[in-house]
Amino acid sequence: MKKQITTTIATLSLFIVLAAIGFAGLGTKMTADIPFDFAVNGKTLAAGKYDVTNGAAPNSVIIRNQDTGSAAVVIVRKQDAKQMGQARLTFHRHSNKYFLDSVNDGQHISELLKSSAERKAARGSDNLANNEIKPEIVSINATVGQ
């Protein structure tokens, strides 16, 4: 009888720990309406309503179009936000091209690495000195948890 109680308690404890780990991995879901085509990790995504969630792999983010289902998965560098704030997606605009730069869920900032396409756009075809041109920063507010 004592062995059965010990086994039951151990099983329940293991179940609670595994459930907590599973729920911790779900992360925060954000929704944003992006009014322009943009590039993520070398892939161009059309304007539309997007869900942004943490990926299954550590330090990854999934950006998925709600209408078409097209998606991109990116590796990010996460850091705590210096202060709590509005959830938003930040883009770099070079000429008429937009590149996703970071995802801020209000608590953490997930920064994407610059793609080769963005580096090329930053240099510009007219830039003979091969210096980077500063991008225009465009922020789109997002809704958390919907």
N, C-alpha and C positions, 0 to 999 in steps of 0.2 A: 504494500500500500504506500509506504514512504517513497519507494522508488518510482511509482506511478505519479505521485504528486510532484516529485522533483523533475521528472521528465516533462510533465505538462507545463510546469513553470518555465523550464528551460526553452521549450518550444514556443510558448507565448512570448517570452522575452526576445527570442530570435525573430519572431514575426514582427514585433513592434519595431525593432531596430531596422529590419529590412524595409518596412513600410516607411519609416522616417527617411531613410536614405532615398527611397524611390520618390517620395514627395519633394524632397529637397532638390532633386535633379530636374523637376519640372520647370522651375524658373518662372519668370514673369512673361506674360504675353502682352504685346503691344500691337495696336492697330493704328495705321497712318494712311491718309489719302495723299498720294504723291502725284502732283499734277504734270509731271514731265517724265520722259524716258530717262533712265540712268544706268550707269554701269556698276556692276559689283563683281570683283574678282575676274575681270575679263568677259563677263556675260552682260549683255544689254537687256534690261527689263523694261517693259512698257509702263506708261503712266497708269495708275489705278490705285485701288485700295489694297494695302498689304498688311499681313500679319508678320510680326517679328518675334521670334522665340529663341531661347537658348537651344543649341543643338545637343545631341546625345554625347558628343565628344567634349571634353573640357575645352573651354575657351573657343567655342564655336557658336555661330549665330545662323539661324535660318530665316531668310526673307522670302515669303510666299505670297503671290498674287491671289487674292480671294476669288476673282472671276475666272482666270485662266488656269490657275494651279501652277504656273511656271514659278520656279524657285531657284535660289542660289544659297549655297552654304559657304560661309567664310570663317576663317580662323581670325580671332581677334585678340587684342591685348586688353585685358580688363583691369580697371582700377576703380577704387571708390570715388564717388563724386565728392568734391570738396564741400559742397553744400547741397542739400536736398533741393530739387527743382522740378520743373516741367519735363515730362518725358518728351524726347524729340529725336529726330534723325537729322544729322548734319551732312550736307553735301558740299563738295568743291565744284564750282562751275568754272570751266575753262572754255572760253568762246561760247559755243552752243552745246557743250557736252557737260553732263553732270556725273559726278563720281561719289558714291557713298563713302563718307569719311568716318563717321562714328554713330553709335547708337547709345542714347542715354535714357535709361528707364526711370530716372529720378533718384536712383540710389547708386548705380554703377555706370561707368562710361566704358563702352567697348569700342576700341579704336581699331580700324582696319589698316592693314599695310597698304601703301600706295602700289597700285598695279603698274605694269610697264606702260599700259595705254595712258594712264594718268600722268606718269612721268613724261611721256612723249608730248602730251597735250600741254603740260606745264612749260616745256621748253619752247613749244610753238614752232611752226614751220618758218615764220618770218624772223625768228630770233637768231641772228648770226653769231652772237656771242655765246650761245648755248647756255645762257643763264635761265633759271626758273622764273617764270612769271607768277606773281602772287594770284591765287584763285579768289573768286568771289565766294564768300561763305553764305550758304543758303540753309536755313533751318526750317524743318517741318514739324509742327507739334504732333504728338501722338497721344493716344488714349491707352491707359494701362488696364489690363485685366478684363478685356471684353472679348 
